[in-house]
Amino acid sequence: MNVSQSDQEKKRITVEINKRSYTIVGHEEPHHIRMVSSLVDQKMREIHEANPSLDTAKLAVLTAVNTMNEYIKLKEECTELMNYIEKKEEEDKKNHD
């Protein structure tokens, strides 16, 4: 069996999220995977505290929706900031010409 180089570079780490163990396989460093897993666990705890009757599936979906909402907002803010920087750089270039 021929194992590709990318398969050899994959890292395997076991993390705990919402009191369950998950094995994550990927190219990211273990500390990064632990950090992401910890943030997911934290978000799930926050949502569970506000909605203690949710089952695991609904809790997971709400966590995903909340996380994606935060991601989209940050992405929009980043785009606005990049556009602002680009505009300022163009203004500076015009002023120096």
C-alpha positions as CSV (number, residue, x, y, z in Angstrom):
1,M,0.0,0.0,0.0
2,N,1.4,3.4,-1.0
3,V,0.8,6.1,1.5
4,S,0.9,9.6,0.0
5,Q,3.1,12.3,1.5
6,S,0.0,14.3,2.5
7,D,-1.4,11.3,4.4
8,Q,1.9,11.0,6.3
9,E,1.8,14.7,7.2
10,K,-1.7,14.4,8.8
11,K,-1.8,14.6,12.5
12,R,-4.3,12.7,14.7
13,I,-5.4,14.2,18.1
14,T,-8.2,13.2,20.4
15,V,-10.2,16.1,22.0
16,E,-13.2,16.4,24.2
17,I,-16.2,18.4,23.2
18,N,-19.4,18.4,25.2
19,K,-18.2,15.5,27.3
20,R,-17.5,13.3,24.3
21,S,-14.2,12.3,22.8
22,Y,-13.5,13.0,19.1
23,T,-10.4,12.1,17.1
24,I,-9.5,14.9,14.7
25,V,-7.3,14.1,11.7
26,G,-5.8,16.9,9.7
27,H,-2.8,19.0,8.8
28,E,-3.1,21.6,11.6
29,E,-0.8,21.6,14.6
30,P,-2.2,19.8,17.7
31,H,-2.2,23.1,19.7
32,H,-4.4,24.7,17.1
33,I,-6.8,21.8,17.0
34,R,-7.0,21.9,20.8
35,M,-7.7,25.6,20.8
36,V,-10.5,25.2,18.2
37,S,-12.0,22.3,20.1
38,S,-11.9,24.3,23.3
39,L,-13.7,27.2,21.7
40,V,-16.4,24.9,20.3
41,D,-16.8,23.2,23.7
42,Q,-17.0,26.7,25.3
43,K,-19.7,27.8,22.8
44,M,-21.7,24.7,23.3
45,R,-21.6,25.2,27.1
46,E,-22.8,28.8,26.8
47,I,-25.7,27.7,24.6
48,H,-26.5,24.8,26.8
49,E,-26.6,27.1,29.9
50,A,-29.1,29.3,28.1
51,N,-31.1,26.3,26.8
52,P,-30.7,23.4,29.1
53,S,-33.4,21.3,27.5
54,L,-31.7,21.0,24.1
55,D,-30.6,17.6,23.0
56,T,-27.1,17.1,21.6
57,A,-28.1,17.4,17.9
58,K,-29.9,20.7,18.4
59,L,-27.2,22.0,20.6
60,A,-24.6,21.2,17.9
61,V,-26.7,22.8,15.2
62,L,-27.2,26.0,17.3
63,T,-23.5,26.1,18.0
64,A,-22.7,25.8,14.3
65,V,-25.2,28.5,13.4
66,N,-23.9,30.9,16.1
67,T,-20.3,30.2,15.1
68,M,-21.0,30.7,11.4
69,N,-22.9,34.0,12.2
70,E,-19.8,35.2,14.1
71,Y,-17.5,34.1,11.3
72,I,-19.6,36.0,8.6
73,K,-19.6,39.1,10.7
74,L,-15.9,39.0,11.2
75,K,-15.3,38.3,7.5
76,E,-17.5,41.3,6.6
77,E,-15.5,43.5,9.0
78,C,-12.3,42.2,7.6
79,T,-13.4,43.1,4.0
80,E,-14.5,46.6,5.1
81,L,-11.1,47.1,6.8
82,M,-9.2,45.8,3.8
83,N,-11.2,48.1,1.5
84,Y,-10.5,51.0,3.9
85,I,-6.8,50.3,3.9
86,E,-6.7,50.0,0.1
87,K,-8.5,53.3,-0.3
88,K,-6.1,55.0,2.1
89,E,-3.1,53.5,0.3
90,E,-4.5,54.9,-3.0
91,E,-5.0,58.3,-1.5
92,D,-1.5,58.3,-0.1
93,K,-0.1,57.3,-3.5
94,K,-2.0,60.1,-5.2
95,N,-0.8,62.6,-2.6
96,H,2.9,61.6,-3.1
97,D,2.8,61.7,-6.9
